Amino acid sequence: MSEDSVTLDSHPRSPSGRAVVSGLLAVLLVSACSDGGSDADTASGPTPASANEDRATVTVTATATVTVTSPEPTPAASSEGNSIDSLAESVLLQMWLEGDDDDRAVRCDLVNDDGDLYLDMTRDALTLNPNMDGTPSREVIEQFYAERCGDVETENGEEETDAGSGAGTSTESGSRADPYPPGEPSTLPNWEVTVGPTTRDWEAAVMAENQFNDPAGSGNSMVRTQVDLTFTGRADGEEYDSPWLSLDFAFVGSDGREYAEDCGVIPEDVGDIDDLFQDASASGNVCMIVATDAIEGGTWYVQESFGDQERYYYATD
């Protein structure tokens, strides 16, 4: 007589992802009968054997435990401890090393010629980089290029190239520290420029000029000056030039910020002046939107768009 029994215990998956399957694989019950006999009496003949049936029971138990380990999910690389700025430095360094000497020279020229524009463009590009998860600070980009290209020219840092070769520090006429007074002519390489007095609130005239102009907005003012220009000739022999193509104008506030957003369509815009031949003169208005609190103590500057690109500063009063 035999009896087979199998028991399977299953346990739910533990939070760690390990599954333990444990069970009794076999329980075997074996029964056997053994017969007993007695000696026959030869004289009297065979005597019926008396059978005493003894049942022996053997129990065999085997237990197996099988552990199945599922691989733990690989955690995503953590950026904890790696700030956005440090990631930006890594990306910048990779870009720097991928270029050749000519590429690096071009970048340094861009940084030193128009640092603010190039640094802002670089910051925007880093923000869109798939390896970044945020916007890096402007300072980390400035520091990166300052270490590789020398001093970085920025609006707020005031390491600008101007007629005083060091805005805010030189006393040479035409620098920010000593700007030309209104009405005093100044000589640029290809132009003679005179910047007049400043109108601190010109918004009414601007809004009357074109109905689609936008107002300056809260805390801002439309600041205007008249500029008198004479084209004095170019070293390359070009017979004529155009103010809108060859001259840049902006206002630098007393807060150290550059304001280069124009007011829109304005009366007698300097940008509307056509080509001037040598020794020809013309006048036009320049208007910028400036924080009202930064007008007092601010300066205008004029800069040739090509060539040495020195900045010449003019006082508002």
C-alpha positions in Angstrom: 0.0 0.0 0.0 1.5 3.4 -0.9 0.5 7.0 -0.6 2.1 10.0 -2.4 1.7 13.6 -1.2 3.1 16.8 -2.8 2.6 20.2 -1.1 3.5 23.5 -2.9 3.8 26.6 -0.9 4.2 29.9 -2.8 5.1 33.2 -1.3 4.2 36.6 -2.8 7.1 38.5 -4.3 8.9 40.5 -1.7 9.4 44.2 -2.1 13.0 43.5 -3.0 12.0 41.5 -6.0 13.0 38.2 -4.7 10.6 35.2 -4.9 10.9 32.2 -2.7 9.2 29.0 -3.8 9.3 26.5 -1.1 7.5 23.2 -0.9 7.5 19.6 0.1 8.6 17.8 -3.1 7.8 14.3 -2.0 6.5 12.4 0.9 6.6 8.7 0.3 4.9 6.3 2.5 6.0 2.7 1.9 4.3 -0.2 3.6 5.5 -3.8 3.5 4.2 -7.0 4.9 6.5 -9.8 6.2 5.3 -13.4 6.8 6.4 -15.6 9.7 6.5 -19.4 9.7 7.0 -22.4 12.2 8.7 -25.7 11.8 6.5 -28.6 10.9 6.5 -31.7 13.1 7.8 -34.6 10.9 5.9 -37.1 12.7 2.6 -35.6 12.7 2.7 -33.9 9.2 2.6 -30.3 8.3 1.1 -28.0 10.7 -0.7 -25.0 9.2 1.6 -22.0 9.5 0.4 -19.2 11.5 1.0 -16.0 9.7 1.7 -13.0 11.8 1.7 -10.0 9.5 3.8 -7.2 10.7 3.5 -3.8 8.9 6.7 -1.7 8.6 6.3 1.9 7.9 9.1 4.0 6.3 8.6 7.8 5.9 10.9 9.7 3.6 10.6 13.4 3.5 12.5 15.6 1.1 12.3 19.4 1.2 13.8 21.7 -1.4 13.9 25.5 -1.3 14.4 27.3 -4.6 15.2 31.0 -4.5 14.6 33.0 -7.7 16.3 36.4 -7.7 15.0 38.9 -10.2 17.6 41.5 -11.1 17.2 44.8 -9.3 16.3 47.6 -11.6 19.3 49.8 -12.3 18.7 53.2 -10.8 18.9 56.1 -13.1 22.1 58.1 -12.8 21.5 60.6 -10.0 22.4 64.1 -10.6 22.3 64.8 -6.9 25.5 66.5 -6.0 26.0 67.7 -9.7 24.6 71.1 -10.0 23.3 72.6 -13.2 26.4 74.8 -13.3 28.8 71.8 -13.1 27.0 70.1 -15.9 27.2 73.2 -17.9 31.0 73.3 -17.3 31.3 69.7 -18.5 29.3 70.5 -21.7 31.3 73.6 -22.4 34.6 71.8 -21.9 33.5 69.0 -24.3 32.6 71.6 -26.9 35.9 73.4 -26.3 38.0 70.2 -26.7 36.1 69.1 -29.8 37.1 72.3 -31.7 40.5 73.1 -33.2 42.6 76.1 -32.5 40.8 78.2 -35.2 37.4 77.4 -33.6 38.7 78.4 -30.2 40.1 81.6 -31.5 36.8 82.5 -33.2 34.9 81.9 -29.9 37.3 84.1 -28.0 36.9 86.8 -30.6 33.2 86.6 -30.2 33.4 86.7 -26.4 35.7 89.7 -26.4 34.0 91.6 -29.2 30.4 91.2 -28.0 30.6 89.3 -24.8 27.0 89.8 -23.6 25.4 88.6 -26.9 27.6 85.5 -27.2 27.3 84.5 -23.6 23.6 84.8 -23.7 23.4 82.7 -26.8 25.7 80.1 -25.2 23.4 80.0 -22.2 20.3 79.5 -24.3 22.1 76.7 -26.2 23.1 75.0 -23.0 19.5 75.2 -21.7 18.3 73.3 -24.8 21.1 70.7 -24.6 19.6 67.2 -23.9 22.2 66.6 -21.2 21.0 69.6 -19.2 18.0 69.7 -16.9 17.7 73.4 -16.2 19.3 76.8 -17.0 22.9 77.4 -15.9 23.9 80.7 -14.4 25.5 83.3 -16.6 28.5 83.6 -14.2 29.7 80.0 -14.8 29.8 80.7 -18.6 31.6 84.0 -18.1 34.2 82.3 -15.8 34.7 79.4 -18.2 35.6 81.8 -21.1 37.5 84.2 -18.8 39.9 81.4 -17.9 40.5 80.6 -21.6 40.1 83.9 -23.4 41.2 86.5 -20.9 38.8 89.1 -19.6 35.3 88.7 -20.8 33.5 91.9 -21.9 30.1 92.2 -20.4 27.6 95.0 -19.9 27.6 94.7 -16.1 31.3 93.9 -15.8 32.1 97.1 -17.7 35.2 95.6 -19.3 34.3 97.3 -22.5 36.5 98.6 -25.3 35.9 102.3 -25.6 37.7 105.5 -26.4 39.0 105.5 -22.8 40.2 101.9 -23.0 38.7 100.9 -19.7 35.2 102.3 -19.1 34.8 103.8 -15.6 38.5 104.1 -15.0 40.0 106.3 -17.6 39.7 110.1 -17.6 40.3 110.3 -21.4 37.5 112.3 -23.0 34.9 110.1 -24.5 35.1 107.4 -21.8 32.2 106.6 -19.5 34.1 108.3 -16.7 34.5 111.5 -18.8 31.9 111.5 -21.6 31.6 114.1 -24.2 29.2 116.9 -23.2 26.0 117.3 -25.3 26.7 119.3 -28.5 30.5 118.6 -28.6 31.7 117.0 -31.8 33.7 113.8 -31.5 35.8 112.1 -34.2 35.4 108.4 -35.0 37.5 106.7 -37.6 35.0 107.3 -40.4 32.5 109.7 -38.9 32.2 112.9 -37.0 29.4 112.6 -34.4 27.6 115.1 -32.2 25.1 113.9 -29.7 22.6 116.5 -28.4 20.8 116.9 -25.1 18.5 114.1 -23.9 14.7 114.2 -23.8 13.8 112.0 -20.9 10.2 111.3 -21.7 9.5 111.2 -25.4 6.7 108.6 -25.3 3.9 111.0 -26.4 5.7 111.8 -29.6 6.5 108.2 -30.3 2.9 107.0 -29.8 1.6 109.8 -32.0 4.0 108.7 -34.8 2.6 105.3 -35.2 -0.5 103.7 -33.6 1.1 100.3 -33.5 4.0 101.4 -31.3 4.0 99.8 -27.9 4.2 101.9 -24.7 7.4 101.8 -22.7 5.7 100.0 -19.8 5.6 100.5 -16.1 8.9 101.8 -14.6 10.3 102.6 -18.1 10.6 105.7 -20.2 11.3 106.5 -23.8 14.6 108.4 -23.9 15.6 110.3 -27.0 18.6 112.3 -28.4 19.4 113.9 -31.7 22.5 112.9 -33.5 24.4 114.9 -36.1 26.6 112.9 -38.4 29.2 113.7 -41.0 30.8 110.9 -43.1 34.5 111.7 -43.3 35.6 108.9 -45.5 37.0 105.4 -45.2 40.5 104.1 -45.4 39.6 101.5 -48.0 38.5 104.3 -50.3 34.8 103.5 -50.2 33.0 106.7 -51.5 29.9 106.5 -49.3 28.5 104.8 -46.2 25.2 104.5 -44.4 24.5 105.3 -40.7 22.0 102.4 -40.2 24.6 99.9 -41.5 27.8 101.3 -40.0 26.9 102.9 -36.6 25.4 101.4 -33.4 23.7 103.5 -30.7 22.7 102.5 -27.2 22.1 104.0 -23.7 24.0 102.9 -20.6 22.0 103.5 -17.5 23.4 104.6 -14.1 22.5 101.0 -13.0 25.3 99.7 -15.2 23.0 98.1 -17.7 23.0 98.7 -21.5 19.6 99.6 -23.0 19.5 98.9 -26.7 15.7 98.3 -27.2 14.5 101.0 -29.6 11.2 102.8 -29.2 9.7 101.6 -32.5 8.7 103.8 -35.4 9.9 107.3 -34.4 10.0 110.7 -36.1 13.1 111.4 -38.1 14.8 108.1 -37.2 18.6 108.2 -37.7 18.2 104.7 -39.2 16.2 106.3 -42.1 19.1 108.3 -43.3 20.2 107.2 -46.7 23.8 106.8 -47.9 26.1 109.7 -47.2 29.1 110.5 -49.5 32.3 112.0 -48.1 31.8 115.2 -46.1 28.0 114.9 -46.4 26.0 115.5 -43.2 22.6 114.6 -41.8 20.7 114.5 -38.5 18.3 112.0 -37.0 16.8 110.8 -33.7 17.8 107.9 -31.5 15.3 106.6 -29.0 15.7 103.8 -26.4 13.4 102.3 -23.7 15.3 102.8 -20.4 14.4 102.1 -16.8 13.3 105.5 -15.5 15.4 105.3 -12.4 18.5 104.7 -14.5 18.3 107.8 -16.7 19.9 110.2 -14.3 23.7 109.8 -14.6 23.4 107.6 -17.7 25.3 108.0 -21.0 24.8 107.4 -24.6 27.4 105.6 -26.7 28.1 105.5 -30.4 30.2 102.7 -31.9 31.2 101.9 -35.5 29.9 98.5 -36.4 33.1 97.4 -38.1 36.7 98.2 -37.7 38.1 98.9 -34.2 34.6 99.1 -32.7 35.6 101.5 -29.9 32.8 103.0 -28.0 32.4 106.8 -27.6 30.3 108.0 -24.7 28.2 111.1 -24.4 26.6 112.7 -21.3 22.8 113.2 -21.1 23.2 116.7 -19.6 
